[in-house]
Amino acid sequence: VDTSRQLLTTYQGVNLKFPVMEKLKVELGHVTRNSPRNKEDFYKFSYTQNGVKHYSDGLDYINFVYDVNKDLNVNYYYGHLDNLYDKHYLGVEHKYPIAENIALHSKLRYFNSQDNSSALDIDSQNIGLLETVKVKNHSIGVGYQQIVGDAYPLPDGFLPELYFINWNVTGFFKKNEKSWHFIYGYDFKDYVPGLTSTAKYAMGDDIKMANGQENKESEFNLFTSYTFQQPMLKGFSIQHLFAKYDQDHGNDFVENRFFINYQRKF
């Protein structure tokens, strides 16, 4: 779920999760349709290349999560979008306590997508690293992401890829693009319990446009969230997202998004 959107992408299919052993969990799935955030009905998965739309009968996937220990886990995923492309994903996450109230959180992620249809030509990899230091109520992070080969493929409808290191309002996944990501977050729990705020800045370059021009892009986000602490308002929260996107060649935008959420566990 991409929580930066008021309207969410939804899917139709079946999903099975089960533990193989204490440290190893497996997930299997078959998804036949998706409903993008800007449409009501459900549609077949599709991917458009060179102006031609190609369709898929569904996504089959398997996902393995192995907890090496309480601070280290490894995740491998294989997805097959029938008649479109296959995706392999390998992720490693490690949490390292440096001292009291200080911890380092490392995320290494690798994606590889290749076409499985003679009608498409897809050869793309995405490599990302994010290092975050948490000091008491502060979080400071630096990330790097690089696309190797073609623009990293996303199905039509801009379905979210939340595991990308630099997934923002925009995706920073253009052909051969290199992007940096800087983040600062603060939890105001000592002053206003339930209030948190995160500022994030990403910039990408080495982008070559269809007309041969070199391009650069950047995005600044400020996300503020407040979860009500009063018993009568339990489960309610409000959020505000400010997003500013700029590029050398093309359209820029500024957005303000407001959310009111209610969560209840049955």
C-alpha positions in Angstrom: 0.0 0.0 0.0 1.4 3.4 -1.1 0.3 5.6 1.8 1.3 8.8 0.0 -1.9 8.4 -2.1 -5.5 9.2 -1.2 -6.8 6.5 -3.5 -5.1 3.1 -3.3 -4.2 0.5 -5.9 -6.2 -2.8 -5.3 -5.8 -6.3 -6.7 -7.8 -9.5 -7.3 -6.2 -12.9 -6.6 -5.2 -15.4 -4.1 -2.4 -15.4 -1.6 -1.0 -18.0 0.8 1.6 -17.4 3.6 3.1 -20.1 5.7 6.2 -20.8 7.8 8.5 -23.6 6.6 10.6 -23.4 9.7 11.0 -21.0 12.6 13.2 -18.6 10.6 11.9 -19.1 7.1 8.5 -17.9 5.8 7.1 -18.4 2.3 4.4 -16.6 0.4 2.8 -17.7 -2.8 0.4 -15.7 -4.9 -1.6 -15.5 -8.1 -3.0 -12.1 -9.1 -5.3 -11.8 -12.1 -6.5 -8.2 -12.1 -5.6 -4.8 -10.7 -7.5 -1.5 -10.2 -5.2 1.5 -10.5 -5.8 4.4 -8.1 -7.4 6.5 -10.8 -9.9 3.9 -12.1 -12.9 2.1 -10.6 -12.9 -1.3 -12.4 -10.4 -4.1 -12.5 -8.2 -4.7 -15.5 -5.7 -7.1 -16.8 -2.1 -6.3 -16.1 -0.5 -4.5 -19.1 2.8 -2.9 -20.1 3.2 -0.3 -22.8 6.4 -0.1 -24.9 7.0 2.1 -27.9 3.4 3.1 -27.9 2.1 -0.5 -28.0 0.1 -1.9 -25.1 0.8 -5.6 -24.2 -1.5 -7.6 -21.9 -0.9 -10.3 -19.3 -3.3 -13.0 -18.0 -1.8 -12.6 -14.5 1.0 -12.5 -12.0 2.4 -15.6 -10.3 5.0 -15.1 -7.5 6.9 -16.7 -4.7 8.5 -14.9 -1.9 11.0 -16.2 0.8 11.9 -14.3 4.0 14.7 -15.7 6.1 15.4 -14.2 9.5 19.1 -15.0 10.1 18.8 -13.5 13.6 16.8 -10.7 15.2 18.8 -8.0 13.5 19.4 -9.5 10.0 16.9 -10.8 7.4 17.2 -11.8 3.8 14.3 -11.6 1.3 14.1 -13.2 -2.2 11.2 -12.7 -4.5 10.4 -14.1 -8.0 7.5 -12.8 -10.0 6.3 -13.9 -13.4 4.0 -11.5 -15.3 2.7 -13.8 -18.0 3.6 -12.6 -21.5 5.3 -9.5 -20.2 8.4 -9.9 -18.0 9.9 -11.7 -15.0 11.3 -10.0 -11.9 13.9 -11.2 -9.4 14.4 -9.3 -6.2 17.0 -9.8 -3.4 16.9 -7.6 -0.3 19.1 -7.6 2.8 18.2 -5.6 6.0 20.5 -5.3 9.0 20.0 -3.4 12.3 23.2 -2.7 14.3 23.0 -1.1 17.8 26.0 1.2 18.0 25.4 2.5 21.6 22.5 3.2 23.9 19.8 5.0 21.9 21.9 4.9 18.7 21.3 2.3 15.9 22.3 1.9 12.3 19.7 0.4 9.9 21.1 -0.8 6.5 19.0 -1.8 3.5 20.5 -3.3 0.3 18.1 -4.0 -2.6 18.6 -5.5 -6.0 16.0 -5.9 -8.8 16.4 -7.6 -12.2 13.7 -7.6 -14.8 13.8 -9.4 -18.2 11.1 -9.8 -20.8 9.5 -13.2 -21.3 7.7 -12.3 -24.5 9.2 -11.9 -28.0 7.1 -8.8 -28.5 9.0 -6.9 -25.7 12.6 -5.8 -25.2 13.3 -5.4 -21.4 16.6 -5.7 -19.7 16.9 -3.6 -16.5 18.4 -3.7 -13.1 17.9 -1.6 -10.0 20.5 -1.4 -7.3 19.9 0.5 -4.1 21.5 1.1 -0.7 20.0 3.1 2.2 21.8 3.8 5.5 19.8 5.3 8.4 21.1 6.3 11.8 18.6 6.6 14.6 19.7 8.8 17.6 17.0 9.0 20.3 14.2 10.8 18.5 16.2 11.7 15.4 16.6 9.7 12.1 19.1 10.6 9.5 19.4 8.6 6.2 21.4 8.6 3.0 20.5 6.4 0.0 21.8 5.7 -3.4 20.0 4.1 -6.3 21.2 3.2 -9.8 19.3 1.9 -12.8 21.4 -0.3 -15.1 20.0 -0.7 -18.6 16.5 0.2 -19.7 14.1 2.3 -17.5 12.9 -0.1 -14.8 9.5 -1.5 -16.0 6.3 -0.8 -14.1 2.9 -2.2 -15.2 0.5 0.4 -16.6 -1.3 2.4 -14.0 1.9 3.3 -12.2 1.5 0.5 -9.7 3.7 1.2 -6.7 7.2 -0.3 -6.2 7.6 0.6 -2.5 10.8 -1.5 -2.1 12.7 1.0 -4.4 15.2 2.9 -2.2 14.2 6.2 -3.9 10.4 5.6 -4.3 8.8 9.0 -3.9 5.9 10.7 -5.6 8.0 10.1 -8.6 10.0 6.9 -9.0 13.6 7.9 -10.1 13.8 4.7 -12.3 14.5 6.2 -15.8 17.1 4.6 -18.1 20.6 4.5 -16.5 19.5 7.1 -13.9 21.6 7.6 -10.8 19.9 9.1 -7.8 20.7 10.2 -4.2 18.3 10.3 -1.3 18.6 12.3 1.9 16.2 12.0 4.8 15.6 13.5 8.2 12.9 12.5 10.6 11.9 13.5 14.1 9.5 12.0 16.7 8.0 14.7 18.9 6.9 12.2 21.5 8.7 14.0 24.3 6.7 17.2 23.5 3.6 16.2 21.5 3.0 12.4 21.8 1.7 11.1 18.4 3.4 13.8 16.3 6.1 12.8 13.8 7.6 14.6 10.8 10.0 13.5 8.0 11.8 15.6 5.4 13.2 13.8 2.3 15.1 15.1 -0.7 16.1 13.1 -3.7 17.9 14.1 -6.9 18.6 12.1 -10.0 20.9 12.7 -13.0 22.4 10.9 -16.1 18.9 10.9 -17.6 18.9 11.0 -21.4 15.6 12.0 -23.0 14.1 10.7 -26.3 15.4 13.8 -28.1 18.9 13.2 -26.9 18.9 16.0 -24.2 20.5 15.3 -20.8 18.0 15.8 -18.0 18.1 16.0 -14.2 15.2 15.7 -11.7 14.7 16.4 -7.9 12.0 16.0 -5.4 11.4 17.4 -1.9 8.9 15.8 0.5 7.7 16.9 3.9 5.4 14.4 5.6 3.8 15.2 9.0 1.6 12.9 10.9 -0.4 13.1 14.1 -2.1 10.1 15.8 -4.7 11.2 18.3 -3.9 10.0 21.8 -7.3 10.7 23.4 -9.2 7.4 24.2 -12.4 8.8 22.5 -10.4 9.3 19.2 -8.4 6.1 19.4 -7.6 5.0 15.8 -7.8 8.4 14.2 -4.8 10.1 12.6 -4.2 13.0 10.2 -1.4 13.5 7.8 -0.1 16.2 5.4 2.3 15.6 2.5 4.0 18.5 0.8 5.8 17.5 -2.5 7.8 19.7 -4.8 9.2 18.2 -8.0 11.6 19.9 -10.4 13.4 18.9 -13.6 15.6 20.7 -16.1 13.4 19.8 -19.1 9.7 19.1 -18.6 6.9 19.9 -16.2 7.4 20.7 -12.6 4.8 20.5 -9.9 3.9 21.3 -6.3 1.3 19.3 -4.4 -0.3 19.3 -0.9 -2.0 16.1 0.1 -4.2 15.8 3.2 -5.3 12.5 4.8 -7.7 11.6 7.6 -7.3 7.9 8.6 -9.3 5.7 10.9 -8.0 2.2 11.9 -9.9 -0.3 13.9 -8.9 -3.8 14.8 -11.6 -6.4 15.1 
